[in-house]
Amino acid sequence: MKRIITQSALRLRLKRHLAKRGEALVANRSPRTAALHGHYMVIDTETNEASRTHLELYDLVALAREIEAIKPYEAVQFDDGHVELGEEELEYDG
């Protein structure tokens, strides 16, 4: 069984882990910017340049798993009710 974390907890964990790497998660609020670069992007805080663009809400789970901001046994429940389990399933020995 997966441990559920919320969408807001996911974003907070991403922000903390990215900050350690000198990066920041930015939400593009303008419809024009979101159309050009996606709803989220990761920027390098020293150069202020985008290191990743075209990230949508559900893409944040893959990013969080990549940088180990969430564990393999955790799932994310989004505000719309969707639960993203991730690719890795736990093995049950009993």
C-alpha positions in Angstrom: 0.0 0.0 0.0 1.3 3.4 -0.9 1.6 6.3 1.5 -0.5 9.2 0.1 0.9 12.8 0.0 -1.0 15.8 -1.2 -0.4 18.0 -4.2 0.7 20.9 -2.0 3.1 18.6 -0.2 4.5 17.5 -3.5 5.2 21.1 -4.5 6.8 22.0 -1.2 9.1 19.0 -1.3 10.1 19.9 -4.9 10.9 23.4 -3.9 13.1 22.3 -1.0 15.0 19.7 -3.0 15.5 22.0 -6.0 16.7 24.8 -3.7 19.5 22.5 -2.5 20.5 22.1 -6.1 20.4 25.9 -6.8 17.1 25.7 -8.7 13.6 26.8 -8.2 10.1 25.6 -9.3 8.2 28.4 -11.0 4.4 28.3 -11.7 3.6 30.2 -14.9 0.4 32.0 -14.2 0.0 33.9 -17.4 -1.9 32.0 -20.1 0.6 33.1 -22.8 3.6 32.0 -20.8 1.9 28.7 -19.9 1.2 28.1 -23.5 4.9 28.8 -24.5 6.7 27.1 -21.6 4.1 24.9 -19.7 2.4 25.6 -16.5 5.6 24.9 -14.5 9.3 25.2 -15.2 12.5 24.8 -13.2 15.0 27.7 -13.3 18.6 28.0 -12.3 18.7 30.6 -9.4 22.1 31.9 -10.3 21.6 32.5 -14.0 17.8 32.9 -13.8 17.5 30.8 -16.9 15.0 27.9 -17.4 16.6 24.5 -17.0 13.4 22.6 -17.7 10.2 23.8 -19.3 6.9 22.4 -20.5 6.1 20.8 -17.2 2.4 20.2 -16.4 0.9 19.3 -13.0 1.2 15.6 -13.4 4.8 15.9 -14.7 5.9 17.1 -11.3 5.5 13.5 -9.9 8.1 12.2 -12.4 10.4 15.2 -11.6 10.0 14.5 -7.8 10.9 10.9 -8.3 13.9 11.7 -10.4 15.4 14.0 -7.8 14.2 11.8 -5.0 11.9 14.3 -3.4 9.3 11.5 -3.0 10.0 7.9 -2.1 9.0 4.9 -4.3 6.4 3.9 -1.7 4.6 7.3 -1.8 1.7 8.2 -4.1 0.4 11.7 -4.8 -3.2 12.7 -4.6 -4.0 15.8 -6.6 -6.7 18.4 -5.8 -8.9 17.0 -8.5 -9.0 13.6 -6.8 -6.6 11.8 -9.2 -4.0 9.6 -7.4 -0.6 9.1 -9.2 0.9 5.9 -8.0 4.1 6.1 -10.0 5.8 3.3 -11.9 7.3 1.4 -9.0 5.1 -1.0 -7.1 5.9 -2.5 -3.8 6.4 -6.2 -3.5 4.4 -8.0 -0.9 6.0 -11.1 0.7 3.0 -12.4 2.6 
